[in-house]
Each structure stands twice: as C-alpha cells, then as structure tokens.
Amino acid sequence: MGTPIFPGDHFAFRLRVSFPYVIREHMGKRQKAWARRARVQVIEQLGGVCKRCGDTETLELDCIQPMGHEHHKYEPSHRMSFYRQQMRAGNLQLLCEHCHAIKTASDTLLDLLSTDPISMPVQ
C-alpha cells in the first residue's frame, strides 16, 4: 500500500495516489464546460435558426460540404474545435434535427450515385 507522507496523514497519501485521476476528471469537466459554451457561441454566430426551415428547436451543426463522420467520435472539446474551424472556413450551417436528417440522406444518396461503378469493389 505505501507509507503516508506524514505519520497520520492518510489524506496526503490518498491524494498522491489518486492525483492523476483527479486532474483528468477535473480537466474533463472543464473541457466539457468549454465545449458547451463554445457550442452556444457558434449557434449564436450562425443566427440561432435552422437555415432551411427557420426552426429554433433541436438545432444541430452541419458541415455544408460533408467532412465524413470521424469528428462525431471526437471528445466534445475536440469536436467543437473542429466545428469552429469549419465555421471559419465558411463550411458550417445550423439545421434542425429534421432538416439535418433530410440533408444527410440526400448527401448519402448523391455519394452513392456519383461513385464510379468501375472503381467499386466487387462483392
């Protein structure tokens, strides 16, 4: 187990053992709080309404030119950094959940139709 830093100082011993975990947990909370604030700012900067229907509920960030799906797997702070970069490049818009689903389905269909059948793998 180990010896406390000072005799009878069990808290100091626990702190030393769990210190990396405490720091990671604290940093995770700070990063998530930053990501929430950054998301609110981005939504405000984009006008706060769905670009297609004008709805103000269930807003989602959408890349105008699709950038794949990898950024959905990022941690919240990294994902917001990605979206802020897309916004600076002019490639970000707000869509409500319904309009976003329609656009995603449309983008997927266009990708399938534009794929060169010769280069598609044979199954």
Secondary structure, 3 states (H helix, E strand, C coil): CCCCCCCCCHHHHHHHHHHHHHHHHHHHHHHHHHHHHHHHHHHHHCCCCCCCCCCCCCEEEEECCCCCCHHHHCCHHHHHHHHHHHHHCCCEEEEEHHHHHHHHHHHHHHHHHHCCCCCCCCC
